[in-house]
Amino acid sequence: MANTAQAKKRARQAEKHRAQNASQRSELRTEIKKTVKALATGDAAAAKSAYTAAVPVIDAMARKGHIHKNKAARHKSRLNTRLKAMAAG
């Protein structure tokens, strides 16, 4: 356990940051799952709205450093590809 006041404060801050980061990662995964589920149902309008809601969340997580920018681009690209394929087919 931390012995100094500074170390105790850093431990408190680290716990708060860990909880916030976990919450934001969970939000990211939830938005991606919602989009995948909407794509699986075959409802183009629901899939488009789910994708539109997921993109800002994915971008924010990349901007904050929770995920790499290339991973964010990969998620968006794969979801958009499936969305376009569903709309065309």
N, CA, C and O of each residue as an XYZ file, in Angstrom:
356
protein
N       0.841     -1.193      0.000
C       0.000      0.000      0.000
C       0.878      1.245      0.000
O       2.032      1.211      0.428
N       0.316      2.331     -0.483
C       1.057      3.581     -0.582
C       1.404      4.126      0.797
O       0.601      4.040      1.726
N       2.602      4.687      0.925
C       3.065      5.199      2.211
C       3.017      6.713      2.307
O       2.835      7.256      3.396
N       3.177      7.400      1.190
C       3.186      8.860      1.223
C       1.839      9.410      0.779
O       1.034      8.721      0.152
N       1.624     10.663      1.121
C       0.368     11.314      0.737
C       0.240     11.371     -0.780
O      -0.844     11.164     -1.325
N       1.345     11.651     -1.454
C       1.316     11.727     -2.912
C       0.972     10.369     -3.521
O       0.182     10.289     -4.462
N       1.568      9.303     -2.982
C       1.301      7.964     -3.503
C      -0.144      7.555     -3.241
O      -0.763      6.889     -4.071
N      -0.682      7.950     -2.091
C      -2.080      7.638     -1.770
C      -3.018      8.350     -2.740
O      -3.994      7.772     -3.219
N      -2.705      9.615     -3.021
C      -3.537     10.368     -3.953
C      -3.466      9.754     -5.353
O      -4.490      9.619     -6.023
N      -2.262      9.380     -5.796
C      -2.110      8.772     -7.113
C      -2.882      7.452     -7.196
O      -3.448      7.123     -8.238
N      -2.902      6.703     -6.096
C      -3.661      5.444     -6.076
C      -5.156      5.718     -6.213
O      -5.859      4.996     -6.921
N      -5.644      6.761     -5.537
C      -7.065      7.137     -5.658
C      -7.373      7.559     -7.093
O      -8.382      7.149     -7.667
N      -6.500      8.378     -7.660
C      -6.720      8.853     -9.024
C      -6.687      7.694    -10.020
O      -7.499      7.626    -10.942
N      -5.743      6.794     -9.817
C      -5.625      5.657    -10.730
C      -6.895      4.814    -10.712
O      -7.339      4.343    -11.759
N      -7.476      4.622     -9.551
C      -8.707      3.834     -9.448
C      -9.872      4.534    -10.157
O     -10.658      3.887    -10.849
N      -9.979      5.849     -9.983
C     -11.029      6.606    -10.664
C     -10.844      6.544    -12.180
O     -11.806      6.361    -12.927
N      -9.602      6.698    -12.621
C      -9.331      6.646    -14.060
C      -9.608      5.259    -14.626
O     -10.140      5.125    -15.728
N      -9.243      4.227    -13.868
C      -9.477      2.857    -14.323
C     -10.965      2.606    -14.513
O     -11.380      2.007    -15.506
N     -11.767      3.066    -13.556
C     -13.215      2.870    -13.647
C     -13.799      3.632    -14.845
O     -14.658      3.113    -15.557
N     -13.335      4.841    -15.055
C     -13.848      5.641    -16.165
C     -13.438      5.030    -17.507
O     -14.239      4.973    -18.439
N     -12.192      4.578    -17.597
C     -11.723      3.960    -18.839
C     -12.505      2.681    -19.137
O     -12.866      2.424    -20.286
N     -12.763      1.884    -18.104
C     -13.518      0.639    -18.300
C     -14.933      0.948    -18.782
O     -15.465      0.250    -19.646
N     -15.530      1.979    -18.230
C     -16.880      2.371    -18.634
C     -16.904      2.804    -20.097
O     -17.815      2.443    -20.843
N     -15.916      3.567    -20.496
C     -15.876      4.047    -21.877
C     -15.594      2.911    -22.859
O     -16.165      2.885    -23.949
N     -14.721      1.974    -22.487
C     -14.482      0.811    -23.344
C     -15.752     -0.025    -23.477
O     -16.045     -0.554    -24.550
N     -16.499     -0.139    -22.388
C     -17.749     -0.890    -22.415
C     -18.752     -0.218    -23.349
O     -19.455     -0.893    -24.101
N     -18.816      1.114    -23.299
C     -19.718      1.857    -24.180
C     -19.351      1.611    -25.647
O     -20.228      1.439    -26.493
N     -18.057      1.595    -25.934
C     -17.593      1.330    -27.295
C     -18.051     -0.045    -27.754
O     -18.612     -0.180    -28.842
N     -17.820     -1.064    -26.938
C     -18.195     -2.430    -27.305
C     -19.705     -2.554    -27.473
O     -20.175     -3.263    -28.363
N     -20.462     -1.872    -26.629
C     -21.919     -1.913    -26.704
C     -22.405     -1.324    -28.027
O     -23.277     -1.900    -28.679
N     -21.852     -0.191    -28.421
C     -22.271      0.446    -29.674
C     -21.938     -0.438    -30.874
O     -22.727     -0.538    -31.813
N     -20.775     -1.076    -30.842
C     -20.401     -1.966    -31.944
C     -21.351     -3.162    -31.991
O     -21.796     -3.563    -33.067
N     -21.660     -3.732    -30.823
C     -22.572     -4.882    -30.771
C     -23.969     -4.504    -31.242
O     -24.623     -5.292    -31.926
N     -24.439     -3.303    -30.885
C     -25.750     -2.849    -31.347
C     -25.791     -2.778    -32.868
O     -26.775     -3.176    -33.491
N     -24.718     -2.270    -33.457
C     -24.655     -2.154    -34.914
C     -24.625     -3.533    -35.565
O     -25.321     -3.773    -36.552
N     -23.823     -4.436    -35.015
C     -23.738     -5.796    -35.566
C     -25.092     -6.496    -35.457
O     -25.511     -7.194    -36.381
N     -25.766     -6.309    -34.341
C     -27.083     -6.925    -34.145
C     -28.096     -6.359    -35.142
O     -28.898     -7.103    -35.706
N     -28.059     -5.050    -35.355
C     -28.968     -4.425    -36.317
C     -28.672     -4.917    -37.733
O     -29.589     -5.113    -38.530
N     -27.401     -5.112    -38.040
C     -27.044     -5.646    -39.363
C     -27.536     -7.080    -39.516
O     -27.957     -7.480    -40.602
N     -27.486     -7.848    -38.443
C     -27.907     -9.251    -38.501
C     -29.416     -9.378    -38.707
O     -29.872    -10.343    -39.320
N     -30.192     -8.428    -38.210
C     -31.639     -8.500    -38.367
C     -32.069     -8.227    -39.802
O     -33.124     -8.688    -40.237
N     -31.248     -7.475    -40.540
C     -31.585     -7.186    -41.927
C     -32.382     -5.907    -42.110
O     -32.783     -5.588    -43.230
N     -32.618     -5.174    -41.041
C     -33.347     -3.908    -41.123
C     -32.356     -2.797    -41.471
O     -31.553     -2.387    -40.633
N     -32.420     -2.317    -42.703
C     -31.438     -1.346    -43.188
C     -31.515     -0.026    -42.430
O     -30.486      0.582    -42.132
N     -32.716      0.415    -42.122
C     -32.863      1.699    -41.430
C     -32.288      1.630    -40.018
O     -31.599      2.550    -39.578
N     -32.571      0.538    -39.311
C     -32.045      0.375    -37.953
C     -30.531      0.229    -37.972
O     -29.841      0.755    -37.098
N     -30.016     -0.482    -38.965
C     -28.572     -0.672    -39.073
C     -27.879      0.654    -39.365
O     -26.821      0.947    -38.807
N     -28.479      1.447    -40.239
C     -27.883      2.754    -40.571
C     -27.868      3.663    -39.355
O     -26.868      4.334    -39.100
N     -28.962      3.698    -38.598
C     -29.007      4.564    -37.417
C     -28.048      4.063    -36.338
O     -27.435      4.870    -35.640
N     -27.909      2.747    -36.191
C     -26.971      2.196    -35.210
C     -25.535      2.523    -35.612
O     -24.708      2.859    -34.764
N     -25.245      2.425    -36.901
C     -23.893      2.758    -37.385
C     -23.604      4.236    -37.173
O     -22.510      4.608    -36.750
N     -24.589      5.075    -37.470
C     -24.427      6.517    -37.299
C     -24.178      6.874    -35.834
O     -23.436      7.811    -35.539
N     -24.799      6.127    -34.916
C     -24.581      6.375    -33.493
C     -23.235      5.830    -33.027
O     -22.641      6.370    -32.094
N     -22.751      4.778    -33.661
C     -21.505      4.137    -33.233
C     -20.266      4.901    -33.683
O     -19.259      4.900    -32.976
N     -20.315      5.543    -34.826
C     -19.133      6.205    -35.385
C     -18.559      7.278    -34.454
O     -17.346      7.277    -34.243
N     -19.345      8.184    -33.890
C     -18.751      9.182    -32.990
C     -18.144      8.562    -31.734
O     -17.156      9.071    -31.205
N     -18.724      7.478    -31.262
C     -18.187      6.803    -30.080
C     -16.840      6.168    -30.419
O     -15.889      6.268    -29.643
N     -16.761      5.522    -31.566
C     -15.500      4.901    -31.997
C     -14.426      5.973    -32.167
O     -13.290      5.794    -31.728
N     -14.786      7.083    -32.804
C     -13.823      8.167    -33.013
C     -13.358      8.760    -31.682
O     -12.179      9.073    -31.521
N     -14.266      8.913    -30.746
C     -13.905      9.475    -29.443
C     -12.948      8.564    -28.699
O     -12.014      9.040    -28.053
N     -13.169      7.260    -28.780
C     -12.276      6.325    -28.082
C     -10.871      6.357    -28.693
O      -9.878      6.212    -27.979
N     -10.792      6.544    -30.001
C      -9.485      6.656    -30.647
C      -8.815      7.974    -30.255
O      -7.613      8.017    -29.992
N      -9.594      9.029    -30.220
C      -9.054     10.344    -29.865
C      -8.531     10.360    -28.429
O      -7.518     10.997    -28.140
N      -9.225      9.657    -27.531
C      -8.819      9.611    -26.129
C      -7.715      8.594    -25.861
O      -7.173      8.541    -24.758
N      -7.383      7.788    -26.868
C      -6.302      6.839    -26.710
C      -6.714      5.494    -26.141
O      -5.850      4.691    -25.788
N      -8.009      5.225    -26.041
C      -8.467      3.927    -25.543
C      -8.215      2.828    -26.559
O      -7.929      1.685    -26.203
N      -8.327      3.192    -27.836
C      -7.996      2.251    -28.906
C      -7.124      2.997    -29.908
O      -7.135      4.227    -29.965
N      -6.373      2.242    -30.692
C      -5.513      2.841    -31.703
C      -6.360      3.384    -32.847
O      -7.438      2.861    -33.130
N      -5.874      4.427    -33.499
C      -6.641      5.044    -34.594
C      -6.887      4.063    -35.730
O      -7.925      4.125    -36.389
N      -5.937      3.154    -35.965
C      -6.141      2.168    -37.032
C      -7.220      1.157    -36.658
O      -7.960      0.688    -37.522
N      -7.311      0.822    -35.376
C      -8.366     -0.095    -34.926
C      -9.726      0.578    -35.091
O     -10.694     -0.068    -35.492
N      -9.802      1.856    -34.786
C     -11.051      2.595    -34.965
C     -11.445      2.604    -36.440
O     -12.606      2.376    -36.781
N     -10.485      2.867    -37.300
C     -10.756      2.891    -38.735
C     -11.192      1.509    -39.219
O     -12.080      1.394    -40.064
N     -10.568      0.473    -38.686
C     -10.920     -0.900    -39.083
C     -12.356     -1.231    -38.673
O     -13.105     -1.810    -39.461
N     -12.744     -0.870    -37.453
C     -14.116     -1.118    -37.004
C     -15.118     -0.397    -37.906
O     -16.091     -0.992    -38.369
N     -14.870      0.882    -38.148
C     -15.792      1.659    -38.968
C     -15.869      1.101    -40.389
O     -16.951      1.012    -40.968
N     -14.734      0.732    -40.939
C     -14.699      0.209    -42.304
C     -15.461     -1.098    -42.422
O     -16.243     -1.279    -43.355
N     -15.243     -2.005    -41.488
C     -15.919     -3.305    -41.548
C     -17.424     -3.162    -41.362
O     -18.202     -3.827    -42.047
N     -17.836     -2.300    -40.441
C     -19.271     -2.093    -40.230
C     -19.901     -1.442    -41.459
O     -20.988     -1.829    -41.889
N     -19.211     -0.454    -42.018
C     -19.750      0.243    -43.182
C     -19.817     -0.684    -44.394
O     -20.759     -0.603    -45.182
N     -18.829     -1.560    -44.547
C     -18.843     -2.524    -45.648
C     -20.054     -3.434    -45.540
O     -20.739     -3.693    -46.529
N     -20.314     -3.917    -44.329
C     -21.490     -4.795    -44.126
C     -22.792     -4.027    -44.376
O     -23.747     -4.576    -44.925
N     -22.821     -2.761    -43.972
C     -24.009     -1.938    -44.183
C     -24.275     -1.730    -45.674
O     -25.414     -1.849    -46.127
N     -23.246     -1.424    -46.417
C     -23.401     -1.228    -47.859
C     -23.784     -2.518    -48.570
O     -24.589     -2.501    -49.501
N     -23.212     -3.637    -48.134
C     -23.545     -4.919    -48.745
C     -25.000     -5.277    -48.487
O     -25.670     -5.834    -49.357
N     -25.490     -4.959    -47.297
C     -26.880     -5.234    -46.962
C     -27.801     -4.351    -47.796
O     -28.830     -4.820    -48.281
N     -27.449     -3.090    -47.967
C     -28.281     -2.162    -48.734
C     -28.301     -2.559    -50.218
O     -29.325     -2.425    -50.888
N     -27.172     -3.041    -50.717
C     -27.110     -3.422    -52.128
C     -27.799     -4.765    -52.378
O     -28.399     -4.979    -53.432
N     -27.707     -5.653    -51.409
C     -28.271     -6.989    -51.618
C     -29.598     -7.114    -51.001
O     -30.218     -8.175    -51.081
